[in-house]
Each structure stands twice: as C-alpha cells, then as structure tokens.
Amino acid sequence: MIASNKKIFSVILSFIVFFNYMLFSQQNSGLNKDIKKAEIVILAKSYKDSIVIRWAPSTAGGWIIANRIGYNIEKVKLNSDKPFEPSNYIKLNKIPLKPLPIEEWKTRVNKDNIFSAIAIQSIYGKSFIPKPLDENNLNALKNAADELTNRYSFALFAADNDAPTASAMGLRYVDREIKEGESFVYRVYVAEKTNEYNFDTAYIVVNVTPSPKIPGPEGLSFESGDGFITLKWEDKLPNKFSGYYIYRSEDGKNYKILNNIPLIVSSSKETDEEIKPFFRDTSTINYKKYYYRVFGINPFAELSEPSEIVAYSKDLTPPPPPTLEKPKQFSDEIILSWKLDKPSNDLSGFVVARSNNSLNNFSIITKKPLTKNTFKYSDKVKNMEEVYYSVGSIDTAGNISYSLPQRVILVDTFPPSVPTGLTGSIDSNGIVKLKWNMGPEWNILGYRVLRSNDPDHEFQQLTGNVYQDTVFVDTVSIKTLTKYVYYRIAAVNTRYQHSELSPILKIKRPDKNPPVEAVFKNVFVTDSSISLEWVPSTSKDLLYQKLFRRKKGETKWSLIDSLSKTVNYYVDKKVEKLNTYEYTILSFNDSGLQSSYAMPVMGKPYDKGDRQKVEKFFAKYDEKNNSVILEWSYNQKLKEKYWFVIYRGLSNNQLNELKAVESNIRSFTDKDVINGNTYFYSIVVMTTMGGKSENVTTSIFIPVKK
C-alpha cells in the first residue's frame, strides 16, 4: 500500500464496500470482452478563458496499457473561411500525458487529498496479477479480472471528483490558448501503437462560450422514517452527475457535510432498470426540522448549485394491538369488545375495521377514533353472509396496530321470495325462451327451472346446477299430440335455501311455422306517454312488425304503426291520462305468416289529480225565500270535462254531498234550510280524468223568524 495515512486507508476500504454492487456488474469485463480493443471516451467543457478536456479508456485493460504509453492531445481551429484540413492539427503536449511518478505526485498534489490517495493506490499499488498465471485456473483468472476492474473503477472515480488528481493521472488537460467565440476540434489518442491493444482516436468539437452555472439535482424529495430521513432525487441527463455531496443544517444557516466522499449511483450493466440516488440520515430527532442541501459533482470535478429541502422524521412505531374477543350477534346488530393489557403512553384511541375477506379489503367504519377508554362497539350489517372485524390501536402520531380479525357468520333463516314475472315463448323449432324477474333479495344465487307436459304431473328439474340468470332457453319437441308445455321456477339463495315454486306458466306448442313472437322487455310511463321496449322475433325470416294498442276492457286491437324488423323501441304519445292501455306486436315473415300476438304489456299514464280550487266561495241568506244562495268564481280553463260538487253539514266535520253542478254554473240556491241553524258548505272541483281540487268552505247562520 503506497499511502500510509490510516484515515485515507479506511476511506478506501469504505469505498470498496460501497462500490461492491457496481464492481460486481463490471467484474467480468476483462474476461468476456475482447481485451484487444478499447475506445477513448472524451468530454470537454468551455469556460470564458479556457477549455478543459477529460478522457479515459473504455476498458480496464486499455487503461493499464495507456498509463504506460501515455496520450497525445491535439487541436485545430475551425474557420468558416477556410476548409478543414487534418494536417492543421497542433499538438498541445510536448511529452505524452501519463500518470505522474509517485515522488512528483506528492509535490504537486496535497498530501491530504483523498482522491489522490485513491488514484495512487489504484495505479501504483502492489502487483495484482498472479504469477505464473495459470490459464486452467478459472478462479485465479477471475480474481485477476476483479482486481483490475476495481483499480480501474476507483481510478476513474477519483479523476471525476478531483481536478488535480485527474491531471496527475494524465486524464485531464486545460487549454488556455483560446478566445471567446472561437471553435476548435480536439482529438486524443494513445501516443504509440502497441500490439497489446488497439485504441481508437477520440474527437470532440468545442465552442468557446462562458460556462453557465450547473443546476442542482432535480426532483429532490424526502421520506420520513422513525429516527431517520431518506432523501431522494433524480439522476438523469442532462444533469447526470458523477457523485453527490449532502449537507445538513438545524437552523437553515450553518450547514455541515454528511459525507466526506461523494455518494455515487451504481447500477448493473445487465439491466436497464433505473436506480434513483438516495441518502439516509440516521441521526435525526423525530418531528424536528432539518435543512438539507444536495450538490452534484460532474466529471470536471465541479459542484452544482444546491438543491434544498426541509425535512423531518416521525414516529412510525405503532402501539401494541388490542385483543378482539369473539363478536356477538343480536338480531342484525354485531357487538364487539376488546381489551388492551399494556397500553402505550402515546395511545390515542381505537378504530374498528370491517371486511368481507379475512386477509384484505378492511375499511375503517368508525368516523373518528374511539377514545382510549372505549372497549365496545356495535355495528349493523346488511346484505352479507359473513363479515370480518379487526380493531386497531392508534397513537397520537396516527400509527395503527390491528388485532387479529374475527369472523361473524350472520344468521339468516328466511328463504327467497317466490319468483315473479315468469313469461315465455316458443318458436316453430320448439325452442322455448323463458324470462322472469330478478328476485329482490341481495343473496340470490340463482334459480331452478322445472318443466312438465301436464300441470297435474310432477315437474322435472332442467338445471342440474343452480342457474344464475333470468333468461333460460329450452328445447321441446313440436311433433307431439301434447298441446302445451308447462314451466315453474324456484329461487335459490347463497345458503341454498329454496323458495316456493312460482305459478305455472303454460306455453302452447306451435301448429305451423310462423315467426316467433316478440317479447316485451320494459314499459315506461309518464303523464303524457307510454314507452315500449321489446326483443323482436328471433325468426331468421322476420320481415316486419306491427304494433297494436287497445284500451283495457276493449277486445279489438288498433294498429299503431308498421315497423321494420330491427325496431325494438317505440314511444306512444297519443294517450290519455288515467286510461290503461295494452300493447302487443305481430311479427310477419317473408312468407306472409304472422306470429302469435306478443304477450301484452300494459301502461297507464299517471295523473297526480291536483286541480285548481275555486277562487271565491261565499253564502248569503235570502230572507224573502228563506234560502241560502251560494256563489263562487272559477276562471280556470281545463281541457277535460269538470263539474262542481257542493257539500253541506251542520259542522265542518260532518259534510255530506248536497249537489253536483255543471261547470258553466257559478251559483246554487239551497232551499232546504231550517231557521236557527248554522250551515257549513264546501265546494270541490272534480274532473272526468279523476282530478280533484282542494275544498273551499264557508258558513252561514239562519236566523229565527220573529
């Protein structure tokens, strides 16, 4: 070991540990690649008064050979008035540039320079190639390649991080014979040809311009740990750095460096996975503010502008979890209770979580944490067969520690309701299509479909397993004397409880081959229209459809419209409120045969029935005729026929119908009155559409004749 400084030696050893992943990915480069070839990789940076050139061989073996031979660097000035001539290159170095001898190195580089110590150790350390090199000893070959790669990697690392070290290694040159605005081509090559290696020549074009400030690392962020802070940032072009320095301050003014050697980002050559740089500060106090600055260092050993952030660590240690006891069920209410033997000092309270799975999907159901003295909670659950609960202890920092989950199997002894809406159709091929309404229960698993050729015989089940749909297709023979086929269904829930069988559906087998009738799907009503939705006939030879309508109680269907075979929706606006209408469809095929009427559906436009009440209503006594004259006003223009109904009684609570008056009349005389009584009257507007107004009341006293 050339460097004797123990501090430098420990730093180098720490580097070996830190670089282990990177070096492992590179360690086979000396064995698996053609070590007879190497490129010279070159970089340049322009300043106002100088240009700095940096270079290095691309392989560890090439670096060893080039260190012995040295490099030449040449330049040529570009001139727009003259063509470029390769013969115009000017050599900048008198002798080949190579690593300085150790003694001269000591005089030109500070002895406390860590990077210089690393470089000297990498170049002039003890021999690392075993002698004699046994080509049959693969371990010896691998160790030699590993050692060579390590030295090469450490040497380039040192050159990137310290300009004097890079110059002393023969990998850096400063050209001050330049002027702002000029442009040059530089080339670097190994000073002599050698049979040991083939080197190329590296070229680079440089325009002399002032050097801008180097932006700091991008995307600086932090993650709070328990007693530590992790800083993260981006390591992407154009601001990709050789390494990073991290500083910390507790007051935002006085900063101290946290790493005496630059932090580097290492990645394997065998993967394209991007590795983000990070730094973990493990000497923090939770919830205390710390100010950080991150500097990047480029291959020219220049520090960037700092990226700054304020960060803190926090308590991430959850309190001890409670022990959840077996839940109890009372009707639809679940009672939970738990205990906590040794609560932590920072215990804030408890939260209750619920899921339908014992392993995941738990959701907190307490709107806010329960107090730390609460050890019971009740919950109501619907539409679930089983449920899992867990109770969590929560501390003042928001950390939660959950108990083991407990399962509750909810009690359910009620079978599904009887299926409704069973309808069906049969086509000329004997294909039966059944439809019914989905049951209202949340835990419906499916249905059993049963069939019989006689309603008095036993029905046979058609579905081996529970059928999980509300549409079922069956095939029956039409070459039979049995005229009808009968169906029933039963609902089954997830506990395999069966409902009672539905009413029997009777379906007539076709005598010929007309089209299959359409099937209505939905009926939507408003106060002014009825909308119909249906499934057209499934017969392949369907040509067109006819939609019919009739009022309830009528026997004759009236044609509404002829429709193409693809139409499946129609809005009927020619309807009257409170009338019930039935609809059906006939399907016609291209042979002129018509289907049976589609199973009718009904719709009734609704009418809220509210009508405007009379505006004025008053009574006066006609002493001459001993009668009461009622008068009112009503200026509403109703489209429907209406009339007035007058009520009378001896109190407001005992009014009886007195008279129905035509709509064109605005007065009525009550001659049947007895003196000495007080009569109460009310009037209501009523219509032929079932409409009715609010009643308007008045009263009058019939004096006793003297």
Secondary structure, DSSP 8 states (H G I E B T S, - for coil): -----HHHHHHHHHHHHHTHHHHHHHTTHHHHS-TTEE-EEEEEEE-SS-EEEEEEESSHHHHHHHHHH-EEEEEEE--TTS---GGG-EE--SS-B----HHHHHHHS-TT-HHHHHHHHHHHSS--S-SS--TT-HHHHHHHHHHHHHHHHHHHHHHHH-HHHHHHTT-EEEE----TT-EEEEEEEESS--SS-EE--EEEEEE----------SS-EEEE-SS-EEEE----TTS--SEEEEEEESSSS-EEES-SS-B-----TT-------EEEE----TT--EEEEEEEE-TTS-B---EEEEE-----------EE---EEETTEEEEEEE-SS--TTEEEEEEEEESSSSS--EE--SS-EETT--EEEEE--S-SEEEEEEEEEETT--EEE---EEEE-------------EEEE-TT-EEEEE----S-TTEEEEEEEEESSTTS--EE--SS-B-SSEEEEE--SSSS--EEEEEEEEEETT--B------EEEE--SS------EEEEEEE-SS-EEEEEE----TTEEEEEEEEEETT----EEEEEEETT--EEEE----TT--EEEEEEEEETTS-B------EEE------EE---SEEEEEEETTTTEEEEEEE-----SS-EEEEEEEESSTT--EEEEEEETT--EEEE----TT-EEEEEEEEEETTS-EE--EEEEEE-----
